[in-house]
Amino acid sequence: MKNTICTHCKTKITCNVEDIAKCNCTKVEISNDTKNFLKGTYHKCLCNVCLEKINDLVEKAKYEDFPKHRSEMLEDVHYYMENEYFVFTEYYHLLKGQCCQNGCRHCVYGFKNRFI
């Protein structure tokens, strides 16, 4: 076992990569869609809270298309306002379907934390 941090929220976790069947993350049930999504991200180890959160986002995204126009975006769902600027949510980035590799604050793909 090794002490590490969640590559999404930066919480300290213990990873049992040597025996993944005994790792704490195996207690979280995630869908095959979430497993496939995570294969395409920069995440290494995730805490159970982040695994559940990402699983919920992936499941929710099945029923919504990416908003292509500003009029299709919902405040507090796709973005929130901060000092007169739009800040896109994790859900918005997930719906986008790929990482832009700009290190976005709410990157669900883990790019901003890829060196952790």
C-alpha positions as CSV (number, residue, x, y, z in Angstrom):
1,M,0.0,0.0,0.0
2,K,1.1,3.5,-0.6
3,N,-0.1,6.9,0.6
4,T,-1.0,9.2,-2.3
5,I,-3.6,11.8,-3.1
6,C,-6.7,11.7,-5.2
7,T,-5.8,13.2,-8.6
8,H,-9.2,15.0,-8.7
9,C,-9.8,16.6,-5.3
10,K,-6.3,16.2,-3.8
11,T,-7.5,14.4,-0.7
12,K,-5.0,12.0,0.9
13,I,-5.8,8.4,0.2
14,T,-4.2,5.0,0.6
15,C,-3.8,3.2,-2.7
16,N,-3.3,-0.6,-2.8
17,V,-2.2,-0.8,-6.5
18,E,-0.2,-3.9,-5.7
19,D,-3.4,-5.8,-4.9
20,I,-6.2,-3.7,-6.5
21,A,-8.9,-6.2,-5.4
22,K,-8.2,-5.0,-1.8
23,C,-8.0,-1.3,-2.6
24,N,-10.7,0.9,-1.0
25,C,-11.8,2.1,-4.5
26,T,-13.2,-1.3,-5.3
27,K,-16.0,-0.7,-2.8
28,V,-17.5,1.8,-5.2
29,E,-19.8,0.5,-7.9
30,I,-19.3,2.4,-11.1
31,S,-20.9,1.7,-14.5
32,N,-19.0,0.4,-17.5
33,D,-19.6,3.8,-19.1
34,T,-17.7,5.4,-16.2
35,K,-14.9,2.8,-16.5
36,N,-14.6,3.6,-20.2
37,F,-14.6,7.4,-19.5
38,L,-11.9,7.1,-16.8
39,K,-9.7,5.1,-19.3
40,G,-9.5,8.3,-21.4
41,T,-8.6,10.6,-18.5
42,Y,-5.4,11.7,-16.8
43,H,-6.5,10.4,-13.4
44,K,-4.4,7.9,-11.5
45,C,-5.9,7.2,-8.1
46,L,-9.3,8.6,-7.1
47,C,-11.0,8.7,-3.7
48,N,-14.3,7.1,-3.3
49,V,-16.2,10.4,-3.2
50,C,-14.7,11.5,-6.5
51,L,-15.4,8.0,-8.1
52,E,-19.1,8.3,-7.0
53,K,-19.3,11.9,-8.2
54,I,-17.8,11.1,-11.6
55,N,-20.0,8.1,-12.0
56,D,-23.1,10.3,-11.3
57,L,-21.9,12.9,-13.8
58,V,-21.4,10.2,-16.5
59,E,-24.8,8.7,-15.9
60,K,-26.5,12.1,-16.0
61,A,-24.7,13.0,-19.2
62,K,-26.3,10.1,-21.0
63,Y,-29.5,12.1,-21.1
64,E,-28.2,15.5,-22.2
65,D,-26.4,16.8,-25.2
66,F,-23.6,19.3,-25.1
67,P,-25.0,22.9,-25.2
68,K,-23.8,24.3,-28.4
69,H,-25.3,27.8,-27.9
70,R,-25.3,30.1,-24.9
71,S,-29.1,30.0,-24.8
72,E,-28.9,26.3,-24.1
73,M,-26.7,26.6,-21.1
74,L,-28.1,26.6,-17.6
75,E,-26.5,28.6,-14.8
76,D,-25.3,26.4,-11.9
77,V,-25.5,23.3,-14.2
78,H,-23.2,24.2,-17.1
79,Y,-21.5,27.3,-15.6
80,Y,-21.6,29.8,-12.8
81,M,-20.6,33.5,-12.7
82,E,-17.5,34.7,-10.9
83,N,-16.5,38.4,-11.1
84,E,-18.5,38.7,-14.3
85,Y,-16.8,35.7,-15.9
86,F,-18.3,32.4,-16.9
87,V,-16.8,29.5,-15.1
88,F,-17.7,26.1,-16.6
89,T,-18.6,23.2,-14.4
90,E,-17.3,19.7,-14.4
91,Y,-20.6,18.6,-16.0
92,Y,-20.1,21.1,-18.8
93,H,-16.6,19.7,-19.4
94,L,-17.8,16.1,-19.4
95,L,-20.6,17.0,-21.9
96,K,-18.0,18.6,-24.1
97,G,-16.6,15.1,-24.6
98,Q,-12.8,15.8,-24.5
99,C,-10.2,17.6,-22.6
100,C,-9.0,20.9,-24.1
101,Q,-5.7,20.6,-22.1
102,N,-5.9,24.1,-20.9
103,G,-5.8,23.2,-17.2
104,C,-9.4,24.3,-16.5
105,R,-10.4,24.8,-12.9
106,H,-13.2,22.2,-13.0
107,C,-11.6,19.7,-15.4
108,V,-13.2,16.3,-15.0
109,Y,-10.5,14.7,-17.1
110,G,-7.7,15.3,-14.6
111,F,-5.4,17.3,-16.9
112,K,-4.7,20.0,-14.4
113,N,-3.5,17.4,-11.9
114,R,-1.7,15.1,-14.3
115,F,1.7,15.4,-12.6
116,I,0.5,14.4,-9.2
